[in-house]
């Protein structure tokens, strides 16, 4: 990967639109129709920004961005997560080049006809706390007006930061970054425990070349080569309607009362790129699913030897998983099911297979279920448990039924599963 640490130096321009395009549905329509190409829009109606989408539209494109391969990916990232290295801090970043008069200068898209508003979809949110440390995560942000955004916050780390701030009746300072190298955006999707700094992962992935720079209106550091930085504060105990919004399943997520960000400054590079991440598109699934795959790999490996993990395309890279293991004991499949659902609580169905099954090949996986699985003894049902808010079949509190399928060979009957040889 060398010295490439910025979005603009990473972009592969597979398809370039030089004619004017609109932020009202047109850009999202073109991205949707060209999901296996990185698309650049050089002229956007009423805006001075260039727009890029489908930056990493497949597993292979993200592997390239992380300077790895499908075979080496899990072990490489697992090692980096265990041994992070924080980046250095400098005073001035490239994003300090220009201060915008208003957030409405940004080409924020309206993606689908049923959307609740215009949405920032690739916004990387950074917060700090003396006790909790630093947290980086990705959140959808709905434009309210030229001074405010609504932010969707699920009950993970950022929720804890905000809860602590609200308990002390104070706003939570926040920086929102749009337009970074894919390795940084990937790191923001990893969801480690509270107190773990995701920039340590990003810096290792970028060969210790990541630099952070201080913001101007908040006490937060962000990647120095960020294209756009929005600075502000989440207001305590203020909630507005947020949504509807098309999420990873391609269906509309519901309207909820969500927190409000009051903007204190918008800064960007000269001739900047705005990263438009298509909701429910390939890129959305890649950046959301692949970090969690590695998290599952790492956690399940603590109890059973794991060969590989796949959050499947049919499961929107989120709700369905397949794990191949090197089975050493008869109960290893069941142990892996429990560990996987603990590692990724949003997962609804998980299939555990032997290491001779290719987890990325659905025909291979179905073969394992067809020939190695008996529902009466190899299925584990978990009724009435908390699942994903993105599953439209769950109830309004995200309560669902989860299912684990142990589709591994019985060690006492291995000869029955021998494949014929010529």
C-alpha positions in Angstrom: 0.0 0.0 0.0 3.0 2.3 0.5 2.4 5.9 1.3 -1.3 6.0 0.0 -3.1 7.1 3.1 -5.8 9.4 1.7 -9.1 8.9 -0.2 -8.0 11.0 -3.2 -4.9 9.0 -3.8 -6.7 5.7 -3.4 -9.6 6.3 -5.8 -9.8 4.0 -8.9 -11.9 5.9 -11.5 -13.8 3.1 -13.2 -16.5 5.4 -14.4 -16.4 9.2 -14.6 -19.4 11.5 -15.1 -18.4 14.9 -16.5 -21.9 16.1 -17.1 -24.0 17.7 -14.4 -25.8 15.4 -12.0 -28.3 16.0 -9.2 -28.1 15.1 -5.6 -31.8 14.5 -5.7 -32.0 10.7 -6.4 -29.8 10.9 -9.6 -26.5 10.2 -8.1 -27.9 7.3 -6.0 -29.6 5.9 -9.0 -26.3 5.9 -11.0 -24.4 4.3 -8.1 -27.1 1.6 -7.8 -26.9 0.8 -11.5 -23.1 0.6 -11.4 -22.4 -1.2 -8.1 -19.3 -3.0 -9.3 -17.6 0.2 -10.4 -16.1 3.1 -8.5 -18.0 6.1 -9.9 -16.8 9.7 -9.8 -19.1 12.7 -10.4 -17.0 15.8 -11.4 -19.9 18.2 -11.8 -22.8 18.2 -9.3 -25.7 20.6 -9.7 -25.4 23.6 -7.4 -22.3 22.3 -5.6 -18.5 22.8 -5.9 -17.6 19.3 -4.5 -16.8 16.2 -6.5 -18.6 13.1 -5.4 -17.3 9.5 -5.4 -19.1 6.3 -4.6 -18.7 2.5 -4.7 -15.1 3.0 -3.4 -14.9 -0.6 -2.2 -17.7 -2.5 -3.8 -16.5 -6.1 -3.2 -14.5 -8.2 -0.8 -11.6 -8.2 -3.2 -11.5 -4.4 -3.5 -11.4 -4.0 0.3 -8.8 -6.7 0.6 -6.7 -4.6 -1.8 -7.3 -1.5 0.2 -6.1 -3.4 3.3 -3.0 -4.7 1.5 -4.0 -8.3 2.0 -5.7 -11.3 0.4 -8.8 -13.5 1.1 -6.4 -16.1 2.5 -4.4 -13.8 4.7 -7.1 -11.3 5.7 -8.4 -12.8 9.0 -5.0 -13.6 10.5 -3.5 -10.2 9.5 -6.4 -8.2 11.0 -6.7 -10.3 14.1 -3.0 -9.7 14.8 -3.4 -6.0 14.2 -6.4 -5.8 16.5 -4.3 -7.5 19.3 -1.3 -5.2 18.6 -2.6 -1.7 17.7 -0.3 1.3 17.3 -1.6 4.8 17.8 -0.8 7.4 15.2 1.1 10.6 15.9 -0.7 14.0 16.1 0.2 17.1 14.1 -1.2 20.7 14.5 -2.6 21.3 11.0 -4.3 19.0 8.6 -5.2 19.2 4.9 -8.9 19.7 5.8 -8.0 23.1 7.3 -7.6 24.5 3.8 -11.1 25.9 3.5 -13.8 26.8 6.1 -17.3 26.5 4.6 -20.0 29.0 5.5 -22.6 26.3 6.1 -23.0 22.5 6.0 -25.5 23.1 3.1 -22.4 23.6 0.9 -21.9 19.9 1.0 -23.6 17.7 -1.7 -25.6 15.7 0.8 -27.8 13.2 -1.1 -31.4 12.3 -1.1 -31.2 8.6 -2.0 -34.7 7.1 -2.1 -38.2 8.4 -2.5 -39.3 7.4 1.0 -36.3 8.9 2.8 -36.9 11.2 5.8 -34.5 13.7 4.4 -31.0 14.2 3.0 -28.5 11.8 4.6 -24.7 11.7 5.2 -24.0 8.0 4.9 -20.2 7.7 5.2 -19.8 9.9 8.2 -17.1 8.7 10.6 -17.9 10.0 14.1 -15.1 10.7 16.6 -15.6 11.5 20.3 -13.3 11.6 23.3 -13.7 11.3 27.1 -11.2 11.4 29.9 -12.4 8.1 31.3 -13.6 6.3 28.2 -10.8 7.4 25.9 -11.5 7.9 22.1 -14.2 6.2 20.1 -14.6 6.0 16.3 -17.8 4.7 14.7 -20.0 5.2 11.6 -23.5 6.7 11.8 -26.1 7.9 9.5 -26.8 11.6 9.8 -30.0 13.3 8.6 -29.7 17.0 7.6 -32.2 19.1 9.6 -31.0 22.6 8.7 -27.8 24.6 8.1 -26.8 24.2 11.8 -28.1 20.8 12.8 -28.0 17.1 12.1 -29.9 14.2 13.6 -27.8 11.2 14.4 -28.9 7.6 14.7 -27.2 6.0 17.7 -27.6 2.3 18.7 -26.8 1.0 22.1 -23.1 0.6 21.6 -20.0 2.7 22.7 -21.2 6.1 21.4 -24.4 5.6 23.3 -22.4 5.3 26.5 -20.4 8.4 25.8 -23.6 10.4 25.2 -25.3 8.9 28.3 -22.4 10.0 30.5 -22.4 13.5 29.0 -26.2 13.8 29.5 -26.0 12.6 33.1 -23.7 15.6 33.7 -26.0 17.9 31.7 -23.4 18.8 29.2 -23.0 18.5 25.4 -20.8 15.9 23.8 -18.1 17.3 21.5 -18.0 15.5 18.2 -16.2 15.5 14.9 -17.6 13.9 11.7 -15.2 13.0 9.0 -16.2 12.3 5.3 -13.7 11.1 2.8 -10.9 9.0 4.2 -8.8 6.0 3.1 -10.9 2.8 3.2 -8.6 1.3 5.9 -9.7 4.1 8.2 -13.4 3.6 7.5 -13.0 -0.1 7.9 -11.4 0.4 11.3 -14.3 2.5 12.4 -16.7 -0.4 11.7 -14.8 -2.9 13.9 -16.8 -2.3 17.2 -14.2 -3.2 19.8 -14.9 -2.8 23.6 -15.2 0.5 25.3 -11.8 2.2 25.7 -10.2 0.7 22.6 -9.0 3.3 20.1 -9.9 2.2 16.6 -7.2 4.6 15.2 -4.7 2.0 16.4 -6.1 -0.5 13.9 -6.2 2.1 11.1 -2.6 3.1 11.7 -1.3 -0.4 11.6 -3.3 -1.1 8.4 -1.6 2.0 6.9 1.9 0.8 7.9 2.2 3.5 10.7 1.7 6.3 8.2 -1.6 7.7 9.6 -1.4 11.2 11.0 -4.1 12.9 13.1 -4.6 16.7 13.2 -6.4 18.8 15.8 -9.9 20.2 15.0 -10.5 24.0 15.4 -13.7 24.3 17.4 -13.7 21.0 19.4 -10.9 19.2 21.4 -10.7 16.2 19.0 -8.2 14.9 16.5 -9.1 13.5 13.1 -7.1 12.0 10.2 -5.0 14.9 8.7 -5.9 13.9 5.1 -9.6 13.9 5.6 -11.5 15.5 2.8 -14.3 17.0 4.9 -14.6 17.6 8.7 -17.8 18.7 10.4 -17.3 19.8 14.0 -20.0 20.2 16.6 -21.7 19.0 19.8 -24.5 16.5 20.5 -27.0 18.4 22.6 -28.0 16.9 25.9 -31.5 15.5 26.1 -32.7 16.9 22.8 -34.4 14.4 20.4 -36.1 14.8 17.0 -37.7 12.4 14.6 -35.1 10.6 12.5 -35.9 8.5 9.4 -37.3 6.7 7.5 -33.9 5.5 6.1 -33.0 2.6 3.8 -30.5 0.5 5.7 -28.4 -2.6 4.9 -31.4 -4.9 4.1 -32.6 -2.5 1.4 -35.8 -2.0 3.4 -36.8 1.2 5.3 -35.8 1.5 8.9 -38.4 3.0 11.2 -38.7 6.6 12.4 -37.3 7.1 15.9 -36.5 10.0 18.3 -32.8 10.5 18.0 -30.1 13.0 19.3 -29.3 16.3 17.6 -25.9 17.7 16.6 -25.3 21.4 16.7 -22.6 22.3 14.1 -19.8 24.6 15.1 -17.7 24.4 11.9 -17.3 22.8 8.5 -13.8 22.4 7.0 -12.5 20.8 3.9 -9.6 20.3 1.5 -9.3 22.3 -1.7 -11.3 20.8 -4.5 -12.6 18.1 -2.1 -14.3 14.7 -2.7 -17.5 13.9 -0.9 -17.8 10.1 -0.3 -21.4 9.0 -1.1 -22.0 5.5 0.3 -25.2 4.0 -1.2 -27.5 2.7 1.5 -28.1 -1.0 1.1 -25.6 -1.2 -1.7 -22.5 -3.4 -2.1 -20.2 -0.9 -0.5 -22.5 -0.4 2.5 -22.4 -4.2 3.1 -18.7 -4.5 2.6 -17.8 -1.8 5.1 -20.4 -2.9 7.6 -20.0 -6.7 7.3 -16.3 -7.4 6.8 -15.0 -5.9 10.1 -17.6 -8.0 12.0 -16.5 -11.1 10.1 -13.0 -10.7 11.5 -14.4 -10.0 15.0 -16.4 -13.3 14.8 -13.2 -15.1 13.6 -11.2 -13.7 16.5 -13.7 -14.4 19.2 -14.8 -17.9 18.1 -11.1 -18.8 17.6 -10.7 -18.5 21.4 -12.8 -21.6 21.9 -12.7 -23.6 18.6 -10.1 -23.6 15.8 -11.6 -21.5 13.0 -10.8 -21.8 9.4 -12.9 -19.0 7.9 -16.0 -16.8 8.4 -18.5 -15.3 6.0 -21.4 -13.0 6.6 -23.4 -14.0 3.5 -24.7 -11.7 0.7 -28.2 -13.2 1.0 -28.1 -12.3 4.7 -27.1 -8.7 3.7 -23.6 -9.3 5.1 -25.1 -8.9 8.6 -27.9 -11.3 9.6 -26.6 -14.7 8.3 -23.2 -16.2 8.9 -21.2 -19.3 8.0 -18.2 -20.5 10.0 -15.9 -23.3 9.0 -14.0 -24.9 11.8 -11.3 -27.6 12.3 -13.4 -29.9 14.4 -11.6 -31.7 17.2 -14.4 -32.6 19.6 -18.0 -33.7 18.9 -19.4 -30.5 20.6 -17.2 -28.0 18.7 -20.0 -27.1 16.3 -22.4 -26.1 19.1 -19.6 -24.3 21.0 -18.9 -22.3 17.8 -22.6 -21.3 17.4 -22.8 -19.9 20.9 -19.5 -18.0 20.6 -20.5 -16.6 17.2 -23.8 -15.2 18.4 -22.1 -13.6 21.4 -19.5 -12.0 19.1 -22.1 -10.6 16.7 -25.4 -10.1 18.5 -27.2 -8.9 15.4 -26.7 -12.2 13.6 -29.9 -14.2 13.3 -28.9 -17.5 11.7 -25.4 -19.1 11.8 -24.3 -22.3 10.1 -21.1 -24.1 11.3 -19.4 -26.3 8.7 -16.2 -28.3 8.5 -13.0 -26.9 7.1 -13.5 -28.7 3.7 -16.5 -26.5 3.0 -15.9 -23.1 1.2 -17.9 -20.6 3.3 -18.0 -18.2 0.3 -19.7 -20.8 -1.9 -23.4 -21.1 -1.1 -23.7 -24.4 -3.0 -20.9 -25.9 -0.8 -22.7 -24.6 2.3 -26.0 -26.0 1.3 -24.4 -29.4 0.6 -23.1 -29.4 4.1 -26.6 -28.7 5.5 -28.1 -31.3 3.2 -25.7 -34.2 4.1 -24.3 -33.4 7.6 -27.2 -31.8 9.5 -30.2 -33.3 11.3 -32.6 -30.7 12.7 -33.7 -32.9 15.7 -30.2 -32.9 17.2 -28.0 -30.4 15.3 -30.2 -27.3 15.5 -30.1 -24.8 18.4 -33.0 -22.5 18.7 -32.8 -19.3 20.8 -36.4 -17.8 21.1 -37.2 -14.4 22.5 -33.7 -12.8 22.3 -32.5 -9.4 21.3 -31.5 -9.3 17.6 -30.9 -6.6 15.0 -33.1 -3.5 14.7 -32.5 -3.8 10.9 -34.5 -7.1 10.7 -38.0 -6.1 9.6 -39.4 -9.5 10.8 -38.4 -8.8 14.4 -40.7 -7.0 16.7 -40.5 -3.3 17.5 -38.0 -4.0 20.4 -35.9 -6.1 18.0 -36.8 -9.3 19.8 -36.4 -12.3 17.5 -35.7 -16.0 17.4 -32.1 -17.0 16.5 -31.0 -20.4 15.0 -27.7 -22.2 14.9 -27.1 -25.1 12.5 -24.3 -27.5 13.3 -23.6 -28.9 9.8 -20.3 -30.6 10.7 -19.5 -34.2 10.2 -20.0 -36.5 13.2 -16.5 -37.6 14.3 -17.8 -41.1 15.2 -19.1 -41.6 11.6 -16.4 -40.0 9.5 -16.4 -42.9 6.9 -20.0 -42.2 6.1 -19.0 -38.7 4.9 -16.1 -39.7 2.6 -16.4 -38.3 -0.9 -16.1 -40.7 -3.7 -12.8 -40.7 -5.6 -12.0 -41.9 -9.1 
